[in-house]
Every structure is written in structure tokens, then in C-alpha cells.
Amino acid sequence: MRTADYLRTFDVIVIGSGLAGQSLALRLADTHRVAMVTKRLIDDTATNYAQGGIAAVLDGTDSVESHIQDTFVAGAGLCDPVATRFVVERGRAAIDWLIGQGVPFTRDAGGYHLTREGGHSARRVIHVADATGAAVQQTLSRKVRQHPNITLLERHIAIDLVTGAKLGLKTQRCWGAYVLDLDSERVLTLSAPNTVIASGGAGKSYLFTSNPDTATGDGIAMAWRAGCRVANLEFIQFHPTCLYHPRAKSFLITEAMRGEGGILRLPDGTRFMPEHDPRAELAPRDIVARAIDYEMKRHGLDCVFLDMTHKGEKFLREHFPNIFARCAELGIDIAKEPIPVVPAAHYTCGGIVVDLAARTDVPGLYALGEASCTGLHGANRLASNSLLECIVYGEAAAADIRAQKPGKPPKLPRWDESRVTDADEEIVISHNWDELRRFMWDYVGIVRTTKRLERAHHRIRLLEKEIDEFYANFRVSNDLIELRNLVLTAHLIVACALRRKESRGLHYSRDYPDMLPRARNTVLRPPR
């Protein structure tokens, strides 16, 4: 590779192509040269999987204070009040921006149709039928592809960030990233004064997840290695209702189904949620997921059932067309029979610590969306707050980047492959990946104990040694990069969980079943 080939220079590098990254890129592209790095195709994101909708105060009978209070209740006392108000107050503006981009939200006789989801005290979830994320993703993806100032690098996976510390400079600032082109198998050096991590969460660290295959904790791991704090990673949200079927990989049954009257039942038809919480099916996700987990273990079940048959075929086809069609493909008529469902890892509530402008601890490095920890979600994310957070913090980061005086990056070196060879045992990667996901599910799942967490910690340390040796001796590949990041992120999840000596929100410990009177964040600092 000639010297000129390995280095590409931009004003902003965005790692990730979901709503967080796209909303920021589109706000900056008229004045900045933006590179958008995505390891598969542009639409292979968690945003594209989101079904329910986006929570915002849009109705005259609703209020900002009510939305804030619902967020606080779901967050189990750990939501940051400043960040929560910051996001909720900007809800209407965020929706107006999406409408301006052309997102075709579902309408009714009174304007836009609003649905209600678990934990919400009002109908405030605006949606596009039952495929909101796909509609948002496709609308913005078209604009990203068409914009002359956005360079879309599909099938490129970020390996690591380039910081001043790694270059031997006195400043810690981030100056870009090393990126593997999966087609040419070349490593590129991308240089920019501003880098944005918008790479999503870490659901693939678990055996069962609603997440796309891209959710391997890449941004969280890279930021940690660059010197950023992470917080509250013990709070992994398990979505209560993923479709249980051998051919239904990662297919989510939206929260909105319970919002519209869905009833959870045992195989014999018994309704069980009222025994667990007075809000029954409309309780927050952590409570519903634990209830399902409890009933499955108590009765030795593979799944439970979500019953929508009382709503009728016309209603179901109109409000949940994608779920109706997908279930029909698998031989399930949801107008006549209940839907088999199980909990699955769904959302990473913690992440990279950021401020109100999405700035991390490393100058020049921002984090957005599921990879970040803004303080909005606390110990449990309120349904449909995540896409709202993406837009609000995308705008905030864009404003901060526009206000920066553009610095001149130092000349960045090429990726050093002089001491590595091609891997001779790829089976090591696939075996370790499978082992990690299974013991994370068994030991760091919905219900935890100190003994289980310590077992997971021990196994992770062994895997880390193997992977570090593999990484040091062989050329990087997509699978190796993802596994390296997943194991580090799993390590951080377990470290956070071991520090929390209570049960709060999504973290439930049999050894510490009570909630402490004072809520504290779990903050980890990387070693210097």
C-alpha cells in the first residue's frame, strides 16, 4: 500500500450508522466533511430493529413533568435529573426534526397516533405502525447516501481509536481511528479532529438477544482502551417478549402489544402478571422480564405466551402488520392463538460516561446512543426513550462540534502489521465466542448471585489472555475484533455488577435483594 493510500482525512468520523450517528452526520454535513463507518451495510443497526416508537410529549393532556416522573420511576432512583429534563424537554423538537426529514409517522383522526407502553402514564409514543425504527432508518439512510459531504464506509470495522497518548504526545486528544476494510482486508487510518462513537450496545455478549449481530460493544471497548470512564454497565435490559421459535432469530415482539391490551399467560392459559405487580402487563420491563423468568423456572417452561386474540384480526393487521406477517410466516395466527415469547438481552443502559454535549473524558471524542451513559436511563430504561436520546444528543454533539475551532491533526502512522501472520486456528475465535455468550447468559443474566458473577469474572480473565495472545500474533479480522471487544465489555459488565451490593432496576441479586436508601452510579476508571 502506498503511503497516500492508507491515510484519509475528514472533519468528523462517525463510528456507527444508526439514528444517533445519522442524526449527527446530517446536522453537520453542510459544513463538515463526515466519514460514516459501519461494519456491515448502513441499515444493519439496532435502530432498524426498533418496533414500538419514540416517546415524546405531543398531546395536550400530557406534560413534560409527567414524562420526567415516569422516567424517574422506571430508572429506580438513578436517573440524572438534569440529563432527564434535558432530553424530555427537547422531545417535541426531536420529533419535528424527524417529520421534517420525511419520517411517515402513523396518523389517526386527531393527527398522529400515539400509543402507550409499559411504565408510561400517558399515550406519548409516536410510531410508524410496528416498524418505527425501520422507517426512521430508511428515511435517514437515503439522505446520508445522497449527501455529497458524507463518505459512507460500509463493510469497514473500527479496530481502535488513535489518541495523543498512543502517539507519544503530551495531550490525550483523539485524532481518529484505525479501520479494517473487510473487502480488501486493508487497514486504513482515518484522521479527524472529532470522532463520534455511535456504535450501539453489547447485546451479543449474551446467548439470547433481540440485537443485531453488530451489537458487540465495540465503541465501549475502544473508548475504555482510549482512557474513558464507563458507568452502570450492570444494567442490561432484558426485553420480556422476544418471539420463541427456532427460525425467528432476534425477532422482537414490541412493548406496544402489551400497551394495547396483550396478556401474558402460562401454557394452560393462566394469567400470571397480576401476581407479580399491580400494573400487571404494563409494569416496567425489568419487572415483567423477572416475572417471566420466574414462571419459566418454576414450571420448567421453554417459553410463556402473549395473548392478543381478544383484539381481533382487523385490529392486529392494522396496528401490528409486521408482527402479524412474520408470525404467519412461521405458522402462528396471532388472531387465533397466543405468541410464544421469552426474555432476551435487549438494551445496554450503561456505557461511556458523557456530558450534556455528548463529550467523553477524551477531548475530541464523543459518544451517542446506546454506547453512551448520559444518565437518562438510570437503572432501567423507560420504553421508547432510547431513540429520543439519540436525536437529542446527536443535536447537542453537532452543536458542540460546530463551535469548536478546527485543530490540525498530527500525521497519523499506518497500522503496524510487521510482526503478525495469518491466523492458523480460527476455531479458537468461534469457540471462545460461544463460551462467552453461554456463561454470560447463565451467570450474568436476569437474576444474579455473587458466586455466579465471580465465576463469570474468572472465565473472562482466562478468555482475555487467550484473545490478547491471538491479537498480538495474528492479523486482525472482523471476528477477532468483535470478540476482543465483546470480552472486554463483558469484563466491564461483570466488574460493575460485582460492585453493586443491592438490587436496583435491572440488576437483581439474590445475595443483596434489597435496594439501598441512596442511589449511586457505578463508575469504572481505566488504569493509567
SVG drawing of the C-alpha trace seen along z (x, -y; Angstrom):
<svg xmlns="http://www.w3.org/2000/svg" viewBox="-62 -28 70 56">
<polyline fill="none" stroke="black" stroke-width="0.4" points="0.0,0.0 1.4,-3.4 1.7,-6.0 -1.0,-8.1 -3.4,-5.1 -3.6,-4.3 -4.5,-7.8 -7.8,-9.5 -8.6,-12.9 -12.1,-14.2 -13.6,-16.8 -15.7,-14.3 -15.6,-10.5 -18.8,-8.8 -18.5,-5.1 -22.0,-3.7 -24.9,-4.2 -28.0,-4.1 -30.2,-7.0 -27.6,-8.6 -24.8,-8.6 -27.1,-9.6 -28.8,-12.4 -25.5,-14.0 -24.0,-13.4 -26.9,-15.1 -26.8,-18.1 -23.1,-18.6 -22.7,-17.6 -23.5,-21.0 -20.4,-22.5 -18.2,-19.5 -16.7,-16.5 -18.0,-13.5 -16.9,-9.8 -19.5,-7.3 -18.0,-3.9 -20.3,-0.9 -19.2,2.6 -22.0,4.1 -24.4,2.2 -25.8,-1.2 -29.2,0.3 -27.7,3.1 -28.3,1.3 -30.3,1.6 -32.4,-1.4 -33.6,0.7 -34.9,3.3 -36.8,0.9 -40.6,1.5 -42.5,-0.4 -41.7,-4.1 -40.3,-7.3 -41.5,-8.7 -42.2,-12.5 -44.8,-14.9 -47.0,-15.6 -50.5,-15.6 -52.2,-18.5 -53.3,-16.1 -49.7,-15.0 -46.9,-17.0 -43.1,-17.2 -43.2,-16.7 -45.3,-13.5 -42.8,-12.1 -39.9,-13.0 -41.6,-11.3 -42.3,-8.2 -38.6,-8.1 -37.5,-8.5 -39.8,-5.7 -38.5,-3.3 -34.9,-4.3 -35.3,-3.3 -33.8,-6.4 -30.7,-6.5 -31.7,-8.8 -29.7,-12.1 -32.4,-14.8 -30.5,-17.4 -30.0,-14.9 -33.5,-13.6 -35.1,-17.1 -32.6,-18.0 -33.9,-15.1 -37.6,-15.2 -37.9,-19.0 -36.5,-18.6 -38.8,-15.8 -41.2,-17.7 -38.4,-19.4 -36.8,-16.0 -40.0,-14.6 -40.5,-17.7 -37.0,-17.2 -37.8,-13.7 -41.0,-14.8 -39.1,-17.4 -36.7,-14.6 -39.8,-12.8 -40.5,-10.0 -44.1,-8.9 -45.4,-8.5 -48.8,-6.8 -51.8,-9.1 -55.3,-8.9 -58.3,-11.2 -56.8,-13.6 -53.3,-13.9 -50.5,-11.5 -51.5,-8.3 -49.9,-7.9 -49.6,-4.6 -48.8,-3.7 -46.1,-1.4 -45.1,0.1 -44.1,-2.4 -45.8,-5.3 -48.7,-7.1 -50.0,-8.5 -50.1,-7.8 -47.0,-9.5 -45.2,-7.1 -45.3,-8.2 -44.7,-5.4 -44.8,-4.1 -47.2,-1.1 -45.0,1.6 -41.8,0.8 -40.8,-2.7 -37.1,-2.1 -37.0,-0.7 -39.0,-3.7 -36.6,-6.1 -33.5,-4.3 -34.6,-4.1 -35.6,-7.7 -32.3,-9.0 -30.2,-6.4 -31.4,-7.8 -30.3,-11.3 -27.0,-10.1 -26.3,-8.2 -27.2,-11.2 -25.2,-13.9 -22.0,-14.9 -20.2,-15.7 -20.8,-12.3 -18.4,-9.5 -20.1,-6.2 -17.7,-3.4 -19.8,-0.3 -18.2,3.1 -15.5,1.2 -15.0,2.1 -13.2,-0.2 -10.2,1.5 -9.1,-1.2 -9.0,-4.9 -5.9,-6.9 -5.1,-9.2 -2.3,-11.5 -1.2,-9.1 -0.8,-6.3 1.2,-8.7 3.6,-9.6 2.2,-13.2 1.5,-15.1 -2.2,-15.5 -4.7,-12.7 -6.9,-14.0 -8.5,-11.6 -7.3,-12.1 -9.2,-9.4 -9.3,-5.6 -7.8,-2.6 -10.4,-0.8 -10.4,2.5 -11.8,2.7 -13.5,6.1 -13.4,6.4 -9.8,5.5 -8.6,6.7 -6.5,3.5 -6.3,1.4 -7.0,-2.3 -6.0,-5.2 -8.9,-7.8 -7.8,-11.2 -10.1,-13.9 -10.2,-16.4 -13.6,-15.0 -14.6,-11.3 -18.0,-10.2 -18.8,-6.7 -22.4,-5.7 -21.8,-2.0 -24.6,-0.7 -24.7,1.7 -23.4,5.1 -26.4,7.5 -24.3,10.1 -22.4,10.8 -25.5,12.9 -26.8,16.1 -30.3,14.8 -30.7,11.2 -33.0,9.1 -30.0,7.2 -28.5,7.4 -25.2,9.2 -23.4,5.8 -24.1,5.2 -20.7,6.3 -19.7,3.5 -17.1,2.1 -17.5,-1.6 -17.5,-0.9 -14.3,1.2 -12.5,-1.2 -13.4,-4.2 -12.2,-2.3 -8.9,-1.5 -8.5,-5.2 -9.0,-6.3 -12.7,-6.9 -14.7,-6.1 -17.7,-3.8 -20.7,-3.6 -23.7,-1.5 -22.9,1.4 -24.5,3.8 -27.9,2.6 -28.6,4.8 -32.2,4.6 -33.8,7.9 -36.8,7.4 -39.6,9.5 -41.0,10.7 -38.9,12.0 -40.5,14.5 -39.7,18.0 -39.3,20.0 -36.3,21.9 -36.5,19.9 -37.2,16.5 -33.7,15.1 -33.8,11.9 -37.4,11.1 -38.9,8.7 -42.5,8.6 -43.0,4.9 -43.8,3.5 -46.8,1.7 -48.6,5.1 -48.9,5.1 -49.7,1.4 -52.7,2.2 -54.0,4.9 -51.8,8.0 -52.0,10.6 -49.1,12.8 -50.2,16.4 -48.8,19.8 -49.3,22.7 -52.6,23.6 -54.0,20.1 -53.4,18.8 -52.6,15.1 -49.7,14.5 -48.6,10.8 -51.1,9.5 -49.5,11.8 -46.1,10.1 -47.1,6.4 -50.3,4.3 -49.5,2.8 -49.6,6.3 -48.5,6.4 -47.9,2.6 -45.2,2.8 -41.7,1.7 -39.6,4.2 -37.3,5.4 -40.3,6.5 -42.0,8.2 -38.8,10.0 -38.1,11.2 -41.7,12.4 -41.4,14.4 -38.0,15.8 -39.5,16.8 -42.6,18.6 -40.4,20.4 -38.1,21.7 -40.9,22.5 -42.9,24.5 -39.9,25.8 -41.1,24.0 -39.3,23.1 -41.5,20.0 -44.7,18.2 -47.4,16.8 -48.5,13.3 -52.2,13.4 -53.7,10.8 -56.6,12.9 -59.2,10.8 -58.3,7.8 -59.4,9.4 -57.7,9.8 -58.7,6.4 -57.1,4.6 -53.9,6.7 -53.4,6.4 -53.8,2.6 -51.7,1.9 -49.1,4.7 -48.8,5.6 -45.1,6.7 -45.5,8.9 -48.8,10.4 -47.0,11.2 -43.8,12.6 -45.8,14.8 -47.9,16.0 -44.8,17.0 -43.9,19.2 -47.3,20.8 -48.7,18.7 -52.0,16.9 -51.9,14.3 -55.6,13.5 -56.4,17.1 -53.5,18.3 -51.1,16.6 -47.5,15.8 -44.7,17.9 -42.2,15.5 -39.0,15.4 -36.9,12.7 -33.7,11.7 -30.9,9.2 -32.1,6.0 -30.5,2.7 -27.3,1.7 -28.4,-1.1 -24.8,-2.0 -21.9,-2.9 -19.3,-5.6 -19.7,-8.5 -20.6,-11.7 -21.8,-15.2 -24.8,-17.2 -22.8,-17.8 -22.0,-14.0 -18.3,-14.7 -16.3,-11.9 -13.3,-12.1 -11.0,-12.2 -11.0,-15.6 -12.2,-15.3 -14.2,-12.1 -17.9,-12.0 -20.3,-9.1 -24.0,-8.9 -26.9,-6.4 -26.7,-3.0 -22.9,-3.2 -23.1,-6.2 -24.2,-6.7 -25.9,-10.1 -27.8,-9.5 -31.2,-9.4 -31.9,-5.7 -30.8,-5.2 -31.1,-1.6 -33.7,-0.8 -34.6,-2.4 -38.2,-3.6 -39.7,-2.2 -39.1,-4.3 -36.8,-6.8 -33.7,-5.5 -34.4,-6.8 -35.3,-10.2 -32.0,-10.2 -30.2,-9.5 -31.7,-12.6 -31.3,-15.0 -27.7,-14.1 -26.9,-14.0 -28.1,-17.6 -26.1,-18.6 -22.9,-17.0 -23.3,-18.5 -23.7,-22.0 -20.6,-21.4 -18.5,-20.3 -19.7,-23.3 -18.5,-25.6 -15.0,-24.0 -12.1,-25.7 -10.8,-23.1 -7.5,-21.8 -4.9,-20.3 -4.3,-16.6 -0.7,-15.3 0.3,-13.0 -1.0,-9.6 1.0,-6.4 -0.2,-3.4 -1.3,-0.3 1.7,1.9 1.4,5.5 5.1,6.1 5.1,8.7 1.9,10.7 0.9,13.6 -2.3,15.0 -4.3,16.9 -3.9,20.7 -6.7,21.6 -9.9,19.7 -11.7,22.3 -10.3,20.5 -12.4,17.4 -15.7,19.2 -15.2,21.5 -14.4,18.5 -17.3,16.5 -19.8,19.3 -18.3,19.9 -18.6,16.2 -22.2,15.9 -23.3,19.0 -21.7,18.2 -22.8,14.6 -26.4,15.9 -26.0,18.4 -24.1,16.3 -24.8,12.6 -28.4,12.8 -31.8,11.6 -31.2,13.0 -27.6,12.9 -25.6,14.1 -22.1,13.1 -20.9,16.6 -22.2,16.6 -20.6,13.2 -17.2,14.4 -17.4,17.5 -18.0,15.3 -15.2,13.0 -12.8,15.9 -13.8,17.3 -13.5,13.9 -9.9,13.4 -8.9,16.7 -10.5,15.7 -8.8,12.3 -5.4,13.9 -6.1,16.2 -7.5,13.4 -4.7,11.0 -2.2,13.6 -4.1,14.2 -4.5,10.5 -0.7,9.9 0.3,12.6 -2.2,12.7 -3.7,10.3 -6.9,8.7 -10.2,9.9 -13.8,8.9 -14.5,11.9 -11.3,11.3 -12.0,7.5 -15.6,8.2 -14.6,11.0 -11.9,8.8 -14.4,6.0 -17.1,8.4 -14.8,10.0 -13.6,6.6 -17.2,5.2 -18.3,8.4 -15.5,7.8 -16.8,4.3 -20.3,5.5 -19.3,8.1 -17.0,5.6 -19.9,3.2 -22.2,5.9 -19.8,7.1 -19.5,3.6 -23.3,3.1 -24.3,4.6 -28.0,4.2 -30.9,5.0 -31.9,2.0 -33.7,1.8 -32.2,4.2 -29.6,5.6 -31.2,8.2 -29.0,10.1 -30.2,12.9 -27.4,12.1 -28.5,8.4 -32.2,8.5 -33.0,5.1 -32.5,1.6 -30.1,-0.7 -31.6,-4.0 -29.2,-6.1 -28.8,-5.6 -25.2,-5.7 -23.7,-5.2 -21.2,-2.5 -18.3,-4.3 -15.2,-2.5 -11.9,-4.3 -9.4,-2.7 -5.9,-2.0 -3.4,-4.7"/>
</svg>
